[in-house]
């Protein structure tokens, strides 16, 4: 199982987070989706034998949202922890 973290700047409310989560959960091979509204992040656990992080990004885009490039940081990969 792999984990992808997607930054979705427009994901600032619960209804949008639900839309994003449903789009990601519909991708074959996705095992879990965790949304963090405060940081507009979606952390997705997926089977890399079935899907790719590119397909996850495409699912979010197809739902009408932009996936931003992750910020670079000296600490913790830019996400403030593991």
Backbone bond lengths (Angstrom), bond angles and torsions (degrees), N, CA, C in turn:
res aa  C-N    CA-C-N  psi(-1)  N-CA   C-N-CA  omega(-1)  CA-C   N-CA-C  phi
1 X - - - 1.454 - - 1.520 108.10 -
2 X 1.311 115.51 133.01 1.463 123.76 177.19 1.525 109.07 -107.08
3 X 1.315 116.11 162.61 1.460 120.82 175.86 1.519 108.75 -127.39
4 X 1.321 115.48 131.47 1.462 121.54 174.58 1.523 107.82 -117.19
5 X 1.321 116.35 140.37 1.455 121.41 175.56 1.516 107.42 -115.70
6 X 1.330 115.70 121.07 1.458 122.08 -177.36 1.524 109.58 -113.55
7 X 1.324 116.49 131.60 1.458 121.45 175.69 1.521 107.89 -96.63
8 X 1.333 115.68 122.26 1.457 121.93 -176.93 1.529 107.28 -124.19
9 X 1.345 117.29 93.28 1.464 121.25 -172.14 1.531 114.73 -55.34
10 X 1.315 118.54 -33.67 1.473 120.90 -177.47 1.527 113.20 -78.42
11 X 1.322 117.36 -5.61 1.459 120.95 -176.55 1.533 109.48 -83.19
12 X 1.336 115.36 78.92 1.460 120.83 -174.31 1.522 113.36 -117.95
13 X 1.327 116.67 4.92 1.468 119.39 178.94 1.524 109.19 -141.17
14 X 1.315 114.74 161.15 1.464 119.69 -178.85 1.530 112.45 -62.04
15 X 1.337 120.21 -42.83 1.472 119.08 178.91 1.537 112.88 -60.25
16 X 1.330 117.03 -38.30 1.462 119.74 177.77 1.522 109.88 -69.45
17 X 1.317 117.20 -40.88 1.470 120.79 178.40 1.528 110.55 -59.89
18 X 1.316 117.10 -39.01 1.467 121.08 178.45 1.527 110.01 -64.74
19 X 1.333 116.96 -42.63 1.466 120.70 177.82 1.524 111.07 -60.19
20 X 1.327 116.33 -45.86 1.461 121.51 -179.71 1.531 110.00 -63.42
21 X 1.328 116.59 -46.01 1.467 120.72 -179.68 1.529 110.85 -60.26
22 X 1.324 117.30 -43.61 1.467 120.54 179.41 1.525 111.08 -63.46
23 X 1.319 117.06 -40.65 1.466 120.31 178.87 1.525 110.69 -62.61
24 X 1.332 116.58 -42.25 1.468 120.34 179.79 1.525 111.59 -70.53
25 X 1.321 117.33 -41.29 1.467 121.24 -179.66 1.523 111.89 -64.76
26 X 1.339 117.34 -23.22 1.462 121.20 179.78 1.530 112.74 -76.56
27 X 1.321 117.03 -13.21 1.460 120.99 179.45 1.526 108.87 -76.08
28 X 1.310 116.47 125.06 1.462 120.43 178.90 1.523 109.73 -60.94
29 X 1.327 115.79 131.81 1.457 121.49 179.68 1.519 114.06 101.69
30 X 1.340 117.52 -9.37 1.463 120.65 178.33 1.518 108.91 -79.05
31 X 1.331 115.74 128.04 1.452 120.82 -179.25 1.510 113.52 -98.23
32 X 1.343 116.33 -35.84 1.461 119.56 -179.53 1.520 109.54 -156.43
33 X 1.321 114.15 153.49 1.467 121.90 177.40 1.519 107.54 -133.40
34 X 1.322 116.70 128.14 1.461 122.06 176.49 1.526 107.91 -123.08
35 X 1.318 116.06 122.73 1.459 122.14 -178.08 1.529 109.85 -103.84
36 X 1.331 116.63 135.58 1.452 122.61 173.48 1.530 107.33 -120.99
37 X 1.327 115.71 99.61 1.460 120.59 -177.54 1.527 112.46 -62.96
38 X 1.312 117.74 -39.25 1.462 121.18 -176.41 1.524 112.57 -57.45
39 X 1.326 116.60 -29.48 1.465 121.22 -178.81 1.523 112.25 -115.82
40 X 1.313 116.83 7.32 1.478 124.75 -178.18 1.532 111.73 49.71
41 X 1.340 114.89 47.26 1.463 120.96 -178.66 1.520 111.83 -116.16
42 X 1.317 114.87 145.33 1.458 121.62 169.75 1.526 106.69 -120.72
43 X 1.308 116.35 121.36 1.468 121.19 176.46 1.525 106.49 -103.87
44 X 1.319 116.09 124.30 1.458 121.70 -171.19 1.525 110.46 -123.41
45 X 1.332 115.95 124.61 1.453 121.25 172.85 1.514 107.85 -93.95
46 X 1.336 116.54 128.22 1.457 119.57 -176.69 1.527 111.41 -145.40
47 X 1.313 115.09 157.11 1.462 122.41 177.28 1.519 107.73 -87.07
48 X 1.334 116.67 112.38 1.465 120.41 -176.42 1.525 113.46 -73.73
49 X 1.317 117.82 -3.58 1.464 120.70 172.10 1.527 110.62 -84.22
50 X 1.327 116.37 -15.22 1.463 121.45 -176.59 1.529 111.93 -109.83
51 X 1.332 117.17 -38.40 1.467 119.87 -176.33 1.519 110.34 -140.20
52 X 1.315 115.99 177.84 1.463 122.08 -178.53 1.523 109.74 -131.97
53 X 1.320 115.36 164.77 1.460 119.11 176.34 1.526 110.25 -65.03
54 X 1.308 117.48 -30.09 1.465 121.04 176.37 1.519 112.34 -62.78
55 X 1.333 116.61 -38.74 1.468 120.30 177.35 1.526 111.05 -68.35
56 X 1.325 117.14 -32.57 1.465 120.55 176.26 1.521 109.87 -65.70
57 X 1.332 116.04 -45.83 1.466 120.66 177.47 1.524 110.59 -60.33
58 X 1.323 116.57 -41.62 1.470 121.04 179.71 1.522 111.38 -63.55
59 X 1.325 117.22 -37.73 1.470 120.69 179.16 1.528 110.95 -64.16
60 X 1.326 116.62 -40.46 1.465 120.67 178.71 1.534 109.52 -67.36
61 X 1.316 116.76 -42.59 1.466 121.22 178.55 1.521 110.93 -63.08
62 X 1.336 116.83 -42.31 1.465 121.13 179.08 1.525 111.64 -63.82
63 X 1.334 116.69 -27.02 1.468 121.19 177.65 1.530 111.45 -79.80
64 X 1.340 116.61 -4.63 1.457 120.36 175.31 1.518 116.02 102.00
65 X 1.326 116.58 16.37 1.460 120.18 -176.85 1.523 110.70 -122.89
66 X 1.319 115.72 151.20 1.462 122.26 178.69 1.524 109.06 -93.26
67 X 1.321 116.37 136.06 1.461 122.09 173.10 1.524 106.49 -99.70
68 X 1.329 116.35 118.23 1.464 121.92 -177.90 1.519 110.48 -86.14
69 X 1.320 115.39 158.23 1.456 120.20 172.82 1.515 108.67 -69.51
70 X 1.313 116.49 141.25 1.459 121.51 -179.09 1.522 110.12 -69.58
71 X 1.319 117.44 141.62 1.468 119.82 177.31 1.518 110.48 -69.16
72 X 1.305 117.04 148.15 1.452 122.26 177.42 1.527 108.14 -91.71
73 X 1.326 116.04 140.50 1.459 120.44 179.40 1.516 108.57 -147.95
74 X 1.299 116.88 152.05 1.462 121.29 178.56 1.514 110.87 -73.07
75 X 1.316 116.91 -23.29 1.459 120.66 -177.47 1.504 112.16 -107.53
76 X 1.247 116.08 134.94 1.460 123.54 162.83 1.528 113.79 59.07
77 X 1.303 118.60 27.54 1.460 120.81 178.79 1.515 112.73 68.14
78 X 1.310 118.90 15.00 1.457 122.12 178.35 1.507 113.83 86.56
79 X 1.339 118.11 3.05 1.471 119.44 -175.78 1.524 112.25 -113.06
80 X 1.309 118.55 3.70 1.444 120.43 175.01 1.527 113.87 75.31
81 X 1.286 118.38 16.57 1.461 121.26 177.28 1.503 111.31 150.19
82 X 1.302 115.09 177.29 1.466 120.15 -176.28 1.505 112.00 -82.77
